[in-house]
Amino acid sequence: MSEAKRAPILSTDPDGTPIITVPLTNGYAATLRLEDWEQISSLYGENWQANSDGKGRVYASAYRNPDADLTDPRIGPIAMARAIVEAKPGEIVRYRDGNTMNLRLTNLYIERKKRSVKSTATLELDRENPDATIRPEPSV
């Protein structure tokens, strides 16, 4: 694996949780838990980029490490938020605080679009309880 072009910075959250700030391209930086960084960087490397979705939103992404054993056959960059929460096709990753550079697990959640009209469901991420339930969002 190649060495990081932009060295990550280790620090702690106010609650004492070890975090990493990962410098991205174009002056952006993403923040995530050290525990998640250790897992994700082994699969996707340490050279992350800032990508745009074409609608003015910027997100952290990286290319898969060719030596990693990944089951996802897609090629090209993957959004790091999707990698952290292990989002499946059809699942949308949302940011509780609206900050796409805040990749702490407490800030991320998965939304699944259902086939019925105007119906969504939110999956609360709980690594301690892999059988987490989906709770319907109130309709507006």
N, C-alpha and C positions, 0 to 999 in steps of 0.2 A: 504494500500500500504506500502511496506517495505521502510525503511529509506535507503538513498543512502549509498552504501559501500564506494564510493569515492565521496567526496563532490564537487559539481559544483562550479565554481569560476565566480562571477559576475564582469564585467568590461565594458568598452565602446570602440567602434571603434573610429578611429581618427575623424570621422564625428559626434561623440556624440551618436551614436545608442547604446543602452544597449545590450550587448552580454553576453553569458554564454560560458564558456569553461568547457566541460564535460570530466573528466578523464575516460578513457576506460581501459580495461585490456591490459596487455603487454606494458604498458608505453605510449600508444597513448592517444591523447586528441582531441576531436571534438569541433568546435566552431560554434555557431548559434545565431540568434537573440533571445533576452529574450522573445519576443512575441511568437516566434515559440516554444521555450522551454516550456513555460507555457502550451501551447496546447498539444504538443507531450508528455511531461512527464506525463500528466494526463491520457493519453491513453496507454503509454508504460512503465511508471515507470521511475525511475531515475538511475537504474543500467544498464548501457550500456556496450557493449562489442566491442572489435576490432575483426572482422572476416576477413578471407582471402577468395578471390574468387577462389583460387587454381592456379591463374596465376600471383601471386606476388602482387596483389593489395589488400590493406586492407581498410575496410570500417566500419563505426559505425553501430551497430545493437542492437536491444533489443527485448525482448519477450513482447507480448501484456499483458496488465493488465487484468486479468480475470474478473475484475469488470467493465471494460469499455464496452460501447455499441458499438461494431464494426461490420460493415456489412461484412467485409472480413472474410470468414470462414477458411482461411488457418491457420495452426498452425505452431509453430516454430518462429525463429527470423525473423524480417523484417529489411531491410536496412533503417536507419533513413532518408537518403536522399529521398527514395521513400515515406516514411510517410509524410515528410515535404511538398513535392510537390503533394502529393496525386496521385501518378502514378498508372495507371491502368495496368492490364496484357497486355503485348505486347509493353508497353512504356518503353523506356530506359532512365534512368536519367544520364545526363552528367554533368561534372564539368568544368566551363569556364576556371579556372586556373589550372586544372589538379589535384588539391589537394582534395582527397576524405574526408579529415577531415574538410574542409571548407564547412559547411552546411548552410551558409548564403544564403537566397533566391536569392540574386543577383548573386550568383555563380552557381546556379542550373538551368538546363533547361531539358525539355523532348524532346526526339527524338523518332519519331514513324517510324518504318520500314514499308514501303508499300510492297504490294505483288509483284509489278513489279520489274524487275531486276535492280539493282544498283540505286534505287530511295529511298531517305529518305526525311523526312520533320521534321522541328523543330517547336515545340510549345513554343512560348515565354510566360513565366509565368507572369501573370498580375492579381494580386488579386483584383485590382480595376475594372478590365474589365473581368468578367468571360467568355465572348464570344470571347476571344482572338482567333486570326486566326492562321492558320498553313501556314507558308511560305515555299515553296520548296527550298531545298538546291541546289546550282548550281552543275551540274554533272561534274565530273572530267575526 
